[in-house]
Amino acid sequence: MNVEVRGEAKAVRDLLALGERARQLRPVANGLRRIVEDSNQRRFSSRGAGSWAPLADTTQERKAAQGKDPRVLRDTQDLYHSLTSGLEVVLGLDELRFRSSVPYARYHQYGTVNMPRRKLMELRPGERRQVTRVLSDWIGEGRT
């Protein structure tokens, strides 16, 4: 009985390419950033899908007296812009992270003793599927 193996070299090349694409996410980083920024824009427009605590009366009064934007988390617009049009992409060896350039963003994301938690980034199921599709297309097929 003879056994003939065909396509072994191509299979090895394909698997190596697949592994390399999984480590090199830069080609899809901007597409993923757009998905997350759009999601963040929806969160701001909906006050965190209705989950963000309203502003304290004293905060509302201060903002009104100073002529500031009365909406939650929109005092200077810096946080909003950092999450909806200036999201930072951090590429690691085998990871891709998004973050705000505004140092105080973490206090809003997690809350403090004096500040309620207002989750800034949280993908909806449909947005998670979009991210999965982009990553699958890139890693599996090399399509951006």
LUMFI-597495 format. One line per field, with one value per residue (C-alpha): residue in three letters; x, y, z; residue number from 1. Coordinates in steps of 0.1 Angstrom, whole numbers, always signed. Each point is the difference from the previous one (the first is absolute). Layout:
% LUMFI-597495
code = c(ALA	...) $
X = c(X	...) $
Y = c(Y	...) $
Z = c(Z	...) $
pos = c(NUM	...) $
This chain:
% LUMFI-597495
code = c(MET	ASN	VAL	GLU	VAL	ARG	GLY	GLU	ALA	LYS	ALA	VAL	ARG	ASP	LEU	LEU	ALA	LEU	GLY	GLU	ARG	ALA	ARG	GLN	LEU	ARG	PRO	VAL	ALA	ASN	GLY	LEU	ARG	ARG	ILE	VAL	GLU	ASP	SER	ASN	GLN	ARG	ARG	PHE	SER	SER	ARG	GLY	ALA	GLY	SER	TRP	ALA	PRO	LEU	ALA	ASP	THR	THR	GLN	GLU	ARG	LYS	ALA	ALA	GLN	GLY	LYS	ASP	PRO	ARG	VAL	LEU	ARG	ASP	THR	GLN	ASP	LEU	TYR	HIS	SER	LEU	THR	SER	GLY	LEU	GLU	VAL	VAL	LEU	GLY	LEU	ASP	GLU	LEU	ARG	PHE	ARG	SER	SER	VAL	PRO	TYR	ALA	ARG	TYR	HIS	GLN	TYR	GLY	THR	VAL	ASN	MET	PRO	ARG	ARG	LYS	LEU	MET	GLU	LEU	ARG	PRO	GLY	GLU	ARG	ARG	GLN	VAL	THR	ARG	VAL	LEU	SER	ASP	TRP	ILE	GLY	GLU	GLY	ARG	THR) $
X = c(+0	+13	-10	+5	-2	-9	-3	+21	+22	-30	-18	+31	+3	-37	+2	+31	-17	-31	+22	+18	-32	-13	+31	-1	-33	+12	-18	-34	+7	-17	-31	-3	+6	-30	-23	+10	-2	-35	-10	+14	-20	-32	+8	+5	-32	-20	+16	+16	-31	-18	+23	+20	-10	-14	+22	-2	-21	+32	+18	-30	+0	+38	-1	-29	+18	+31	-18	+11	-17	-27	+3	+16	+37	+1	+14	+30	-7	+36	-12	-27	+24	+27	-25	-19	+26	+34	+0	+35	+9	+27	+15	+18	+17	-33	-26	-19	-13	-19	+3	-8	+28	-17	+16	-32	-21	+8	-18	-32	+4	+4	-14	+14	-12	-13	-9	-24	+12	-9	+13	+15	+7	-22	-7	-36	-4	-3	+32	+18	-11	+14	+33	+0	-8	+29	+25	-12	+2	+35	+15	-18	+1	+23	-28	-1) $
Y = c(+0	+34	+32	+33	+33	+30	+36	-3	+30	+22	-10	+9	+34	+7	-9	+22	+29	-5	+2	+31	+18	-8	+18	+29	+18	+34	-4	-2	+24	+30	-20	-13	+35	+13	-27	+9	+38	-4	-21	+27	+27	-20	-3	+37	+7	-23	+8	-34	-17	+16	-14	+31	+17	+36	+29	+12	+32	+18	-11	+11	+34	+5	-10	+24	+29	-7	-4	-36	-28	-13	-36	-27	-4	+29	+28	+9	-25	-14	-34	-2	+7	-23	-29	+8	+14	-3	-35	-12	-34	-20	-28	-27	-31	-19	+25	+31	+24	+33	+28	+37	+25	+18	-10	+3	-23	-30	+18	+2	-36	-15	+27	+13	+7	+33	-7	-26	-26	+8	-26	+18	-30	-31	-17	-12	-35	+12	+20	-30	-20	+28	-2	-38	+2	+24	-21	-32	+14	+12	-29	-27	+14	+30	+24	+35) $
Z = c(+0	-10	+18	-19	+18	-21	+10	+32	-8	-9	+33	+20	-18	+6	+37	+4	-18	+22	+32	-13	-8	+35	+14	-24	+5	-13	-34	+17	+29	-16	-10	+36	+13	-21	+15	+35	-6	-15	+30	+23	-19	+6	+37	+3	-19	+22	+33	+1	-13	+29	+26	+9	+32	-5	+10	+35	+5	+10	-31	-22	+17	-4	-37	-6	+18	-21	-33	-3	-19	+23	-12	+21	-7	-24	+21	-22	-29	+5	+13	-27	-28	+13	-1	-32	-24	+17	+15	+6	-14	+19	-19	+20	-11	-2	+12	-10	+26	-2	+25	+5	+0	+29	+33	+20	-22	+24	+29	-21	-13	+35	+23	+33	+35	-12	-36	-14	-24	-36	-24	-29	-23	-2	-33	-7	-13	-37	+4	+15	-31	-22	+18	-3	-37	-7	+19	-15	-36	+7	+19	-20	-35	+1	-10	+14) $
pos = c(1	2	3	4	5	6	7	8	9	10	11	12	13	14	15	16	17	18	19	20	21	22	23	24	25	26	27	28	29	30	31	32	33	34	35	36	37	38	39	40	41	42	43	44	45	46	47	48	49	50	51	52	53	54	55	56	57	58	59	60	61	62	63	64	65	66	67	68	69	70	71	72	73	74	75	76	77	78	79	80	81	82	83	84	85	86	87	88	89	90	91	92	93	94	95	96	97	98	99	100	101	102	103	104	105	106	107	108	109	110	111	112	113	114	115	116	117	118	119	120	121	122	123	124	125	126	127	128	129	130	131	132	133	134	135	136	137	138	139	140	141	142	143	144) $
